[in-house]
């Protein structure tokens, strides 16, 4: 499309803005990116109608009535409901091109398979996209002789006091300030401070500085958690991809070039690329494959509300939880292991309702969206789909957190204890979770050892009694 060929419609939906208790930085990111994009289009010569309306359909109708529009074109949105709405409105919808594997191609790959393992999909992606593959290899050999380097990327937090890659904080302009000043009361979290890119130029700056400074150290400690470091060497590029400011192909290409040039080791580059062409696209494909029924899954019949430990920064006495929620409060972000093994782990073992957890994470993270959160929360974190996505629940006691974080040392709770006033809630709830769900999990061969260990606990009645107290304290915000 060229200027003069069309009029561009952008709608800010008042219903969507009011639908959740958004994190300030999440809400600002979307609204500011839209407003800046509208200005950029105008500077290029396009005619832009950026209007505020009660809803997207009403904004579309008002636009069509005002300008006597005969045809509306749009790229597929990233949500099931959004696509359905556009189709009902008679919009001509074109395939979404913000991913390397369209969901129809994913469905073709998945057709006839007994299990949909991410590793299988990832290898298929590597081969068909020719990414990190040996040149001219007839058998499709991966660069480095193996498909992943997980064993090199599971180091605990370093104790050498190293510094981590710094990122640019972008200057807020008049558009940003007007959006921030317009926030209502139904928001939470720290005010925007320029951490998150809102334009294409800013997103490219973030990509370049990650490739130059963050990619090489990324791998070894990508699963580590540190209370005083919110991102370590993570790329923090997901929000830019989800907004369409960056395309996954240019990110992957930049990472592979860095490896080929000797600027980053294979374990870091492969681990990062797997996040982009493997996990991200896998989650996207599963979302479209299983919707709309998938959003209602609750195989473990978990119905606890979101605990105050998640919604009130500083409320929790659990050091790891307080640390992660502090990161979310400050930046609208926590990296993948903090999400899975702290927030998800606690929600899983406490029995938090999966739909409530999806809503909270969708509203609280700058890279949140339904397509991201549904599979990650319902499938990966809370096992609410009964094993469609993950072969076992990702539940753990305090020992894992003690190994992979630096929070336990200064915590009032002991990760090695499951009973007593100073017992780690994660350890107590882990064993109680197994006992509560023993019947459901009994047929899962990957859980047989854990269930057998639970049955051998001589103090299991005391553990379960302690768990009742822990859950009560969690509900009341006193844990």
MIDRENBA-548349 format. One record per atom (N, C-alpha, C): residue in one letter; x, y, z. Coordinates in steps of 0.05 Angstrom, whole numbers, plus 5000, padded with zeros to 4 digits. Example, Ala and Ser with C-alpha at 12.3 -4.5 7.8 and 13.67 -1.06 7.14 Angstrom:
2
a526448865156 a524649105156 a526449345156 s525749555142 s527349795143 s525850015157 
END
This chain:
479
x501749765000 x500050005000 x501850255000 x500950454985 x502350704984 x500450924994 x501551155004 x499851375011 x498051444988 x495551484995 x493551544975 x491951304966 x492951064971 x491550824963 x489350754983 x489650845008 x487750755028 x487750955051 x485850925069 x485751065094 x486250865116 x487950925135 x488650735157 x486850795181 x485550585191 x483950615215 x485350485239 x485550635260 x486550525286 x484450595307 x483650395323 x481550435343 x482650375371 x482450565389 x482950525417 x480250455431 x480050215440 x477450115451 x477350175481 x475350335488 x474950405517 x474150155533 x472749965520 x471949715534 x474449555540 x476249535521 x478749375526 x480449505548 x480649765547 x482249905567 x481149865595 x478449855597 x477149825623 x476749535631 x477549345614 x476949065619 x478548925640 x480949035646 x482748905665 x484149115682 x485349025704 x487049195720 x489849175708 x490349345688 x492849325673 x495249435689 x497549315684 x499949435693 x500449695677 x501249905691 x501550165677 x503350145652 x505549995655 x507449975633 x506249805610 x504649615616 x503349455595 x501349635579 x499649775594 x497649945581 x498950175565 x500950295577 x502350515563 x503750415538 x504950185539 x506450075516 x504650055492 x502249935495 x500449895473 x499350155462 x498350325481 x497150575472 x499150765460 x501550775471 x503550955461 x504650855434 x505050595431 x506050485406 x503950545384 x501450515390 x499350575370 x499450865362 x499551045382 x499551335376 x502051415360 x504351305367 x506751365352 x506651255324 x505551015321 x505250905294 x503451075277 x501351175288 x499551355273 x501051605263 x502651715280 x504251955273 x506251885251 x507551655253 x509451575232 x508151535205 x505751415206 x504251375181 x503551645168 x502651835185 x501952095174 x504452235162 x506752195175 x509252315164 x509952195137 x509151945133 x509751815107 x507651885086 x505552045094 x503552135075 x500951985076 x500651795094 x498151645096 x496051815110 x493551775103 x491351885118 x490551695140 x490551785164 x490051615187 x487651715203 x485851535210 x483651585228 x484151425253 x485251555273 x485851425299 x483651535319 x481751365324 x479551455340 x479151285366 x478151415386 x477351285411 x474451215409 x473750965415 x470950875412 x470250685435 x467650645440 x466950455462 x468050175457 x468250095432 x469249825426 x470449835398 x471949635391 x473049625364 x470849605342 x468849425346 x466649425326 x465249685322 x464749825345 x463350085342 x465050295329 x467650285334 x469550465321 x469650415291 x469650155284 x469650075255 x467150175241 x464850135254 x462250215242 x462250515238 x463050665259 x463050955257 x464851055235 x467150935232 x469051005211 x467850955183 x466650725180 x465450655154 x463150835147 x461550905167 x459351095162 x460251375155 x462351465169 x463351735164 x464651765137 x466051565128 x467651585103 x466451425080 x464051315085 x462651155064 x464450935052 x465550775070 x467550575063 x466150325051 x467250235029 x466149995016 x467649735023 x470249765029 x471849525034 x473849585056 x474149405075 x476049425097 x477949185096 x480549225097 x482549015097 x484049025123 x484748785133 x486348765157 x487948505157 x490248525171 x491748275176 x490348125199 x490547865199 x489447705221 x490447805247 x488647865266 x489647935293 x490747695307 x491947735330 x493147515344 x491347375364 x488747435363 x486847315382 x484547185367 x483546975379 x481246825368 x478847015367 x478247155388 x475947325389 x476247555369 x478647665367 x479047885348 x478547795319 x479447555312 x479047465285 x476047415280 x474747295300 x471847255297 x470347515293 x471147715308 x469847975307 x470148095279 x472548085268 x473048205242 x471548055220 x471347795222 x469847635203 x466947695204 x465847725228 x463047805231 x462448075219 x464448255221 x464148525211 x464548545180 x465148325168 x465548325139 x468148435129 x470148435147 x472848535140 x474248315123 x475648405103 x477348215087 x479948175103 x480447925112 x482647865130 x484847715114 x487247805118 x489547685105 x491347545126 x492747335118 x494347185138 x496247355154 x496447285179 x498347425197 x501247345189 x502947545185 x505647485176 x507747555198 x506947565223 x508747625244 x510147385257 x509747155245 x510946905255 x512246765231 x513946585237 x515346425216 x513846175208 x511946105225 x510245875218 x507345955223 x505845985202 x502946055205 x501545825219 x499445895233 x498045685249 x496845465232 x496245525207 x495245315189 x497545115182 x499945225179 x502245055174 x502844885199 x502545005222 x502944855247 x500844635249 x498344685242 x496244485243 x496944255224 x498144315201 x498944105182 x501143935194 x503044065207 x505243915220 x504143735242 x502143845257 x501043695280 x499243465272 x498043485248 x496043285239 x497243005239 x495842825254 x496542545254 x498642475275 x499742675289 x501842615309 x500442535336 x501542335349 x500542245374 x501242435397 x503442565394 x504242765414 x505543005400 x505043235411 x506043485399 x508343595416 x510643475414 x512943555430 x514243805418 x514843995435 x516144235425 x518844175412 x520343985423 x522943915411 x522643815382 x520643655377 x520143565349 x519443795331 x517743975341 x517044215324 x519544385320 x521044425340 x523444595338 x525444485317 x525844225317 x527744105297 x526544135269 x523944105266 x522644145241 x522944435231 x522744615249 x523144905243 x526044955234 x527944845249 x530744885242 x531344785214 x530344555207 x530844435181 x529544605159 x526944665162 x525544785140 x526345085136 x527245215158 x528145495156 x531145515151 x532545285153 x535445275149 x536845465168 x536245425194 x537445595215 x539245425232 x541745515236 x543745365251 x543945075241 x544045055215 x544544795202 x547144795188 x548444565187 x551044545173 x550644585143 x552144755131 x551844805102 x552344545086 x550544495068 x550844265049 x550543995062 x549743985086 x549443715099 x547043575089 x547443345076 x545243195063 x543243095084 x544243025107 x542442915128 x541243125146 x541743375140 x540643585157 x541843595185 x544443605186 x545843605212 x545743875225 x545143895250 x545144155264 x548044255269 x548344515268 x550944635274 x551744565302 x554244485306 x555244415332 x554844115338 x553443965320 x553143685323 x550943595341 x549343775353 x547043705369 x544943915367 x542443835374 x540244015370 x539944225392 x540644165416 x540544365437 x542744335457 x543244545471 x545544555490 x544544615518 x542244495525 x541044555551 x542944505574 x544544295572 x546344225594 x548344445600 x548844615580 x550744835585 x549345085595 x546645085596 x545145325602 x543445305627 x544345155646 x542845125671 x544545195696 x546245385692 x547945465715 x546445625735 x546945585761 x545645745782 x546646035781 x545546205797 x546446485797 x549446505803 x550946655788 x553846685794 x554246845820 x556446785833 x557046915858 x559447105856 x560147185831 x562547345827 x561947645826 x559447725830 x558848005830 x559048135803 x558747985782 x559048095755 x556848295749 x557348465729 x555348645719 x553948515696 x551448595691 x549848485669 x549448695648 x548848615623 x548648815601 x546549025607 x547349275603 x545449495607 x543749535582 x541449655585 x539749715563 x538950015563 x538450115539 x537750395536 x534950445548 x534750665563 x532150765571 x531450995553 x529250965538 x528551165518 x527051405531 x527551635520 x526351875530 x523351885524 x521851945544 x518951975541 x518352245528 x516352245509 x515652485495 x512852585503 x511852775489 x509252895496 x507052685493 x507252505473 x505152305470 x505252115494 x507552035502 x507851855526 x506651985550 x507352235555 x506352375579 x503352415579 x502252465555 x499252505555 x497852235561 x499052015552 x497851755558 x498051685587 x500351745599 x500851685627 x498951855644 x498652115637 x496852285652 x493952205650 x493252055629 x490551975625 x489751715638 x491551585652 x490951335666 x488751375686 x486951185688 x484951185709 x486051065734 x484250975751 x485050855777 x485450555776 x484450425756 x484550135755 x487150035741 x489350135752 x492050055742 x493849995766 x496049865761 x497949825782 x500749825770 x502849805787 x505549795778 x506850065775 x509450065772 x511050315769 x510350455743 x510650715743 x510050865719 x512150805697 x511350835672 x513250795650 x515750965653 x518050845648 x520650995651 x522450975627 x521250885604 x522850875579 x524250615575 x523750415590 x525050155587 x524150015561 x521550035555 x520349875533 x520150025507 x521249915485 x521150055459 x518250085450 x517650325440 x514950375430 x514950445400 x517250465388 x517450515359 x519350315347 x519250295321 x521050115306 x523950185311 x524550445311 x527350525315 x528350445343 x526650475363 x527450405390 x527850095392 x526049945379 x526249655380 x528849565367 x529649695345 x532149625332 x534549685350 x534349905365 x536449965384 x536749735405 x534449645415 x534449435435 x535549175423 x534849105398 x535948865385 x538948885382 x539849115372 x542749145367 x544349125393 x543349245414 x544949235439 x544848955452 x542748805447 x542748525457 x544748355441 x544648385415 x546548225399 x549448285406 x549948545411 x552648625417 x553548565445 x551748595464 x552648575492 x551248345508 x548848265500 x547348075516 x547347785506 x547747745480 x547447475469 x549547285479 x552047365480 x554247185488 x553847085517 x553347265536 x552947165564 x550247055569 x548347055550 x545646975555 x545346685565 x546546495551 x545946215555 x546446095582 x548846105593 x549445945617 x547546005641 x546646255644 x545046325667 x542146395660 x541246295637 x538546375628 x536346275647 x536946075663 x534945965682 x535346065710 x537446225715 x538046325741 x536246555749 x535746585775 x534146805785 x535646955806 x535747225804 x537247395822 x535347625832 x535347665858 x533447855869 x534148145861 x536748205857 x537448485851 x538048525821 x537248335804 x537648365775 x535248255761 x533648425748 x531048345738 x531148215711 x533348245695 x533348125668 x535847965662 x537947985679 x540547855673 x541347915645 x541747705628 x542547755600 x540247695581 x537847675590 x535547625573 x535147855553 x534047795530 x533847985508 x531748195513 x529648135528 x527348305532 x526348425506 x526048245486 x525148325459 x522248235453 x521148075471 x518447955466 x516348165461 x516348375477 x514248575473 x514448715445 x516948745436 x517248875409 x516348685387 x516848425391 x515848235371 x512748215371 x511648215395 x508748185397 x507248435386 x508548665387 x507348905376 x507848935346 x509648765335 x510248785307 x512448995301 x513849085322 x516049275318 x518549135307 x518848875314 x520948705304 x519748455293 x521048345272 x520148085261 x522047865270 x520947635277 x522747415287 x524947345268 x524547375242 x526647295222 x529047475225 x528747735230 x531047905232 x532547865258 x531047785279 x532347735304 x534047475302 x532847265291 x534347015288 x536747045270 x536447195248 x538647235230 x540947385244 x540247585259 x542347735273 x543847555293 x542447375307 x543647195326 x545446995312 x544546885290 x546146695275 x548646815263 x548347065253 x550747205242 x552847245264 x551847315288 x553747355311 x555247095316 x553946865315 x555246615319 x557246555297 x556446595272 x558146535249 x560646715250 x560346955260 x562547145262 x564347105286 x563546915303 x565146855327 x564647045350 x562347185350 x561847385371 x560147275394 x559147025391 x557446905412 x557746605410 x557746465433 x558046175432 x555546025424 x555845785415 x553645625405 x551445585426 x552245535451 x550145475471 x548345715475 x549445955475 x547746195479 x546046245454 x547246225431 x545746275406 x543546075402 x544245825405 x542145615401 x539945645422 x540645695447 x538545725467 x536745955462 x537846175452 x536246415445 x534446355421 x535646245400 x534046185376 x531845995382 x532345805400 x530245615407 x527845755420 x528345965435 x526146115446 x524446245425 x525746335403 x524346485382 x522846295363 x524346115350 x523045945329 x521845695340 x522645625365 x521545385378 x519245465396 x519845555420 x517745585440 x515645785432 x516446025422 x514446235416 x512546145394 x513646025373 x511945935351 x510345685358 x511345525375 x509945285385 x507445365401 x507845565419 x505645665435 x503445795417 x504345945397 x502546075378 x500945855363 x502245645354 x500845435339 x498845285356 x499645225381 x497845075399 x495345245405 x495745495410 x493445675416 x491345655394 x492045675369 x490145665347 x489145385343 x490745185348 x489944905344 x487744825364 x487944925388 x486144825409 x483945015417 x484045265408 x481845445414 x479345375399 x476945455410 x476545615434 x476145455460 x475845195458 x475245035482 x477545045502 x480045085493 x482345065509 x482345265532 x481245495527 x481245715547 x479745635573 x478045435571 x476345355595 x477545115609 x479745015601 x480844775613 x481544815643 x480844615659 x481444625688 x481444345699 x483344175688 x483343895694 x483643835724 x485044005738 x485543955767 x483444085785 x481444205772 x479244335787 x480244525807 x482044695799 x483344895817 x481645145816 x480945255840 x479145475841 x479845695861 x482445695870 x483245905888 x483646165873 x483046385887 x483446655875 x486346725873 x486946925856 x489747025855 x490447125882 x492747035894 x493347115921 x494447405923 x494047535946 x495147805949 x498147815945 x499547595949 x502447585944 x503147665916 x501247625897 x501747705869 x500747985863 x498748075877 x497548335870 x498348565887 x499748505909 x500648725927 x503648705931 x505248845915 x508148835918 x509048885947 x510848715955 x511948735982 x510248596003 x508048465995 x506348346015 x507348076024 x508847936008 x509547656014 x512147646031 x512147456050 x514547406065 x516347196052 x515347076030 x517046896014 x518847065997 x521447046002 x523447215989 x523347195959 x523146945949 x523146915920 x520647035907 x518347005919 x515947125909 x516047425910 x516947525933 x517147815935 x519147935915 x521247785909 x523247875889 x521947885861 x520647675853 x519447665826 x517247875823 x515547895843 x513348095841 x514548375842 x516748415855 x518148665854 x519048735826 x520048535811 x520848575783 x518448635766 x516248495770 x513848545755 x512748825761 x512748895786 x511849165794 x513549385780 x516149345780 x517949555770 x517949575740 x517549345726 x517949335697 x515749195681 x513749085694 x511748925680 x513048685666 x514948565679 x516548355667 x517748175688 x517947915682 x519647725696 x520447515675 x522847415677 x523747235656 x522446955660 x522846775640 x521246535637 x521346355662 x523646325675 x523846145698 x522446265722 x522646525725 x521146665747 x518146625743 x517246635718 x514446595713 x513546305718 x515146115709 x514445835711 x514845725739 x517245765750 x518045625775 x517545775800 x516846025798 x516046175822 x513046235821 x512246395802 x509346475801 x507646235793 x508446095771 x506845865762 x506945635782 x509245585794 x509545365813 x507745415838 x507745655848 x506045715871 x503145695864 x502345805841 x499545785832 x498745495828 x500445335817 x499845055813 x499444905839 x501444925857 x501344765882 x499244875901 x498545135899 x496445245916 x493645205905 x493445135879 x490845085867 x489445335857 x490945525846 x489845775836 x488345715810 x486045845807 x484345805783 x485945875758 x486145705738 x487745765714 x486745995698 x484146035696 x483046265681 x483746525694 x483546525721 x484246765736 x487246825732 x488946615732 x491746655728 x492446765700 x491046665680 x491446765653 x490747065652 x488547145663 x487647425663 x489747595677 x490647505700 x492547675715 x495147705700 x496247495688 x498747515674 x498447665648 x496247635635 x495647775610 x495748085616 x494648165638 x494448445644 x496948555657 x498648385667 x500948475684 x503648475670 x503848345647 x506448325634 x506348485607 x508548625602 x508648795578 x508448625552 x509248375553 x509048205530 x506648015532 x504748085549 x502347915553 x500347945530 x499047725524 x496947705504 x495547435509 x493147405500 x491747155505 x493246925492 x494146955468 x495446725454 x498046645468 x499346835482 x501746765497 x501046625523 x499146745537 x498646655565 x497046395567 x495146355548 x493446115551 x495145855551 x496745805530 x498345555531 x500445555553 x501745785558 x503845795578 x502745745606 x500445855612 x499245825639 x497645565641 x495745535623 x493945295625 x495445035619 x497245045599 x498644805592 x501244755607 x502944955607 x505644915618 x505744955649 x504645175659 x505045235687 x503045095705 x500545085698 x498444985716 x497444705710 x498344585688 x497544315681 x494544285680 x493144515673 x490244515673 x489044375649 x490744315629 x489744165606 x490043855609 x491043775633 x491243495639 x493443355624 x495243505611 x497543375598 x497543405568 x495743565557 x495743605528 x498443725518 x499443915534 x501844055525 x504343955539 x504143925565 x506443845581 x506043565592 x508143405592 x507843125600 x507643085630 x508343295645 x508043275674 x507743555686 x506643575710 x506443835723 x509243945731 x509644205727 x512144325735 x511944425763 x511644235782 x511544295810 x514244235823 x515044405842 x517544345856 x517344455884 x519044345901 x519344455928 x521444675929 x522244745953 x524144965956 x526944905947 x527644655945 x530444585938 x531144695910 x529344675891 x529944785864 x530445085866 x528745215880 x528945505883 x531545585897 x532345425916 x534845475931 x537245445912 x537045255893 x539245205875 x539345425853 x537045505843 x537045685819 x536545975826 x536246045851 x535846325858 x537646405882 x537846665887 x539446755910 x537546855932 x535046775931 x533046885950 x533046735977 x533546475976 x533046306000 x534946386023 x537346476017 x539246536038 x538146736058 x536746936048 x535747146066 x532747116073 x531546886067 x528746846071 x528146736099 x525946796110 x525146696136 x524446406136 x523946296111 x523146016108 x525545846100 x525545596109 x527645406103 x526745216081 x528145226058 x527245056035 x527444756040 x528944676060 x529244396066 x527144286085 x525544456096 x523544366115 x520744376103 x519044176109 x516344166100 x514244196122 x515144186147 x513344236169 x514744436188 x513144556205 x514144746224 x513645036215 x513945226233 x513345506227 x515145626206 x517645516204 x519445626184 x519745446159 x517945266156 x518045086132 x517345256107 x518845206086 x518445346061 x515645276050 x513945476044 x511345416033 x511445256007 x513545295991 x513745145966 x514144845973 x515744785992 x516344506000 x513844376012 x512444526029 x510044416041 x507844366020 x507444566003 x505344555983 x505944345962 x508544305956 x509244105936 x508143825944 x508743745969 x507843475977 x504843475980 x503643685989 x500743695992 x499443685964 x500643815944 x499643805917 x499543525906 x501643375911 x501743095902 x499542935916 x499242975942 x497242825957 x494342905948 x493843155943 x491243245935 x490443135907 x492443115890 x491943035862 x492942755856 x493342595876 x494542325872 x492842165852 x490242175854 x488542005836 x488842095807 x488942365803 x489142465776 x491842405764 x493942425780 x496642395770 x497642105770 x496141925781 x497041645784 x497741515758 x496341585737 x496841455711 x499041585695 x500341785706 x502541925692 x505141795700 x506441655681 x508941505688 x511141685696 x511141945688 x513242125695 x512942225724 x510742155736 x510242235764 x510442005784 x511041765774 x511041535791 x513041545814 x515441645809 x517441665830 x516641865851 x515642095842 x514842305861 x512442205879 x510542075866 x508241985882 x509141765901 x510941595893 x511941385911 x513341515935 x514941725930 x516341855952 x514341995970 x512242105959 x510142225976 x508842025994 x508341785983 x506941575999 x508741476022 x511341506019 x513241406040 x513641616062 x512641856059 x513042056080 x511641976106 x513241946127 x512041876152 x510542106165 x511142346157 x509842586169 x507842706150 x506842556131 x504942666111 x502542796124 x501342676145 x499042816158 x499843086168 x502243116180 x503143376190 x503643566167 x504643466145 x505143636121 x502543746111 x500543576110 x497943666099 x496543866118 x496943816144 x495944006163 x497244276161 x499944276158 x501444526153 x500544656127 x499944496107 x499044616081 x496444766084 x494644666101 x492044806105 x492645086117 x494445096135 x495145356147 x496445536127 x498345426111 x499745576091 x497745696071 x495845536062 x493845636042 x492045846054 x491345816080 x489746026093 x491346286094 x493946266101 x495646506103 x496046626075 x496246456055 x496546556028 x494046716019 x491746606025 x489246736018 x488847006032 x489747026056 x489347266072 x491547476068 x493647396052 x495847586047 x497847606069 x497947406086 x499847416109 x502247226105 x502347096083 x504546906078 x506947036066 
END
